[in-house]
């Protein structure tokens, strides 16, 4: 007859297990393991010794408030001769004696979350995460460098700006900082599906499709006790500017400490970055992606209809084209779809349109977007439109009539993410779209019933209009931009040219005029080209710029003989000054270092209330460190501070820097630091 074992104490071997399961950056004071991978615990017996075949041990693993075998949130199992990585199992790996070494393995599709494991009469607690290193896990990614980047890297680069000038912005994801994993689990426990039916919700956590859809809804607060409140217009009273954030840690901690009240405020890159931090913390490979010239199609007709007045000024409509829009991609298999749609899945936490009654979007395979498979789950038509919508522009005339305007706006350009193992930009447009004009593109559009794109004709051979800029467009400088009109016909042309500029937010909202010219008689002989300059002066644009540093240039040519109107639009990003960061001291674990940070004032006016802030995963103790300047910084002068910090872990780390002042706001910089042991 089997004899139960009398256990005096258990050792969870946290240091060994967490290191083996690549969770040690969360700390080694508690057990955090990944599913489908064995972990070791040691039992110390009060009396007697463990005898194989005679001594018995039973195990029960439970998660959630209503564990049940039916939901897969409870598993009972006994000892096996060997551990079986395809299911919950346990095996003894030590010789008979008063210390029993156990190997325990969870099922590779067990729900993630907090667990209680009953071993005989004793109970232990641990956290179970997705395991992208395990071939049987739905998030398995078979590339070590990609896993380093998309699961373990705690910092990264997010691209903003415009498609002509993608601007790298450093970000501290900080998914292993103290307390962040607990906050991520609290996000799951705060979602409405859990509050309605906790047993079913915990069961759903076996599935990365379900979890990423929940996160897409919970990172915004539009339907629930989500993390961030978005704001795209007006000031940021009652909160902070989305441009202030340097990373996700402060945002997640604020949400947690404020009893799950939304943190104010976020915009798309902030929503995406926080969702990336949570995904990586839970073990789902994740990256932030930027789509330049991103369409927001509100009526699902795959067409963005824009209206301008006779001066070429945009008359706002509900359909928008954002200069850029950020979302995330999560890596997983899609057993719910036909073969070949595994891999990267788009998930978008920025609240734009409702999906199944909730502000969330995705996951939808990137490949489904490329192939025009708009019936696939979830939200394929909306994402397809973001990268493929057709743009049709009409002119509204004073007499109430409208006419079509020739324009060459192509949405979905330079789709970008950070390169694996480097801070460079990787262009992944080819993963979302076939080459323009290719047979495969036509096939995808036919499948998606995208008639407008299929019917499009090549641009006419009449007048051609383009906007040219110089490479040196720095904030604080005066500079010229040019409208270039070319006459490709055999006859003399007389036309009107309107050339204007205005400040702009990245989501396409227009601000004040920054410079304008209206030429009523522009003559062009056959084959001729005219370059018409427009001077942009800091004295005019400086006070109108938003924190995006964007100016929209629009040129409109009307051919008097044919009445044809041609519109050219270009978005320029004014360059912020560079932040220089010098590390003083030998970068080693637990050794105090100083960052000497300098920024030269590029404006023709003084800067007041200057403040530098730094943060970095495993560099600044999970906190933001700030240093304020007491003096004013005059034009051309340097703002300079020293900020001290003590790294806690070795390896390549990113120190993220922010500079803020009354006239020059939230300039970002960073320095990569290799910390030695």
SULFENHU-V436463 format. One line per field, one symbol per residue. ss: DSSP state (h for helix, s for strand, l for the rest). psi: psi as a letter, one per 40 degrees, with the letter a starting at -180 (. if undefined). burial: 1 if it has 16 or more other ideal C-beta (glycine too) atoms within 10 Angstrom, else 0. Layout:
ss->???
psi->???
burial->???
This chain:
ss->llssllsssssllhhhhhhhlllhhhlllllsssllllssssssslllllllllsslssssssllllllllllsssssslllllllllssssllllllssssssslllllllsssssssllssssssssllllllllllllllhhhhhhhhhllsssssssllllssssssslllllllhhhhhhhhhhllhhhhhlhhhhhhhlllhhhhhhhhhhhlslllllllssslllllllllllhhhllslhhhhhhhhhlllllsssslhhhhhhhhhhhhhhhlllsssssssssssllllllsssssslllllssllllsssssssssssssllllllllllssssslllllllsllslllsssshhhhhhllllllllhhhhhhhhhlssssssslllllsssssslllllssssssllllllssslhhhhllllllhhhhhhhhhlllhhhhhlllllllsssssssllllsllllssssssssslllllsssssssssssslllllsssssssssssssssllllsssssssslhhhhllllllllsssssssssslllllssssssssslslllsssssslllslllsssssssssllllllslllssssslllllllllssssllllsllllsssssssssllllssssssssssllllllssssssssssl
psi->hihihhhdiihefdddddddefedeeifeihhiiiehiihihhhidiaihhhediihiihhiiieghiddeeehhhiaiidiiheeihiiiheiiiaehhhhhihiiefiiiahihhhhbeihiiihhiigeehdeieehhfhddddddeddheiahhhabiddghhhhihhdfeeihedddddddddeeidddddgddddddeeehddddddddddediedeafidihiheiaafieaihdedheidddddddddefffiihhiiaddddddddddddddeehhiihihhighighdefeehhhihiaeeehhhhidhihidihiaihihiigeeiiiefiahhhhhehhdiihfeigihaihhdddddefgeeiiifdddddddeeiihhhihhideeiiiihhifhhigifhiihiheieihhhfdeddiiiheidddddddddefgddddehiiiifbihhihiiieggiheiiiiihhhhhheieiiihihhhhiiiiiideehiaihehiihhdghhhiheihhhhihhhhdddddediieefhhhhhhhhhhddeehhhhhhihihhhiihhhhhhhihhihfhhihhhhhhhheifiihifhhhiiihhedffeihhihihdiihiheihhhihhiihieiiihihhhihhiaddhhfhiiihhhhhi.
burial->00001010010111001101111111010011111111111010100001000010111011110110001111101010001010111111000000011111111111111110101100000111111111001111100001101111111111111110111111111111101110111011111111000010111111111111111111111111111111110000001111111111111111110001011111111111111111111111111111111111100011110111000111000011111111111111110010001111111111110010011111111111111111011111111111111111111000000000111010111111110100001001001111000000100110010100100000000111101010001011101011101011100010111111111111111010011000000101000001000101010011001111111111111110000111111111111110101010001000001010111011100110010111111111010110101000100000111010101110101111111110111111111010100
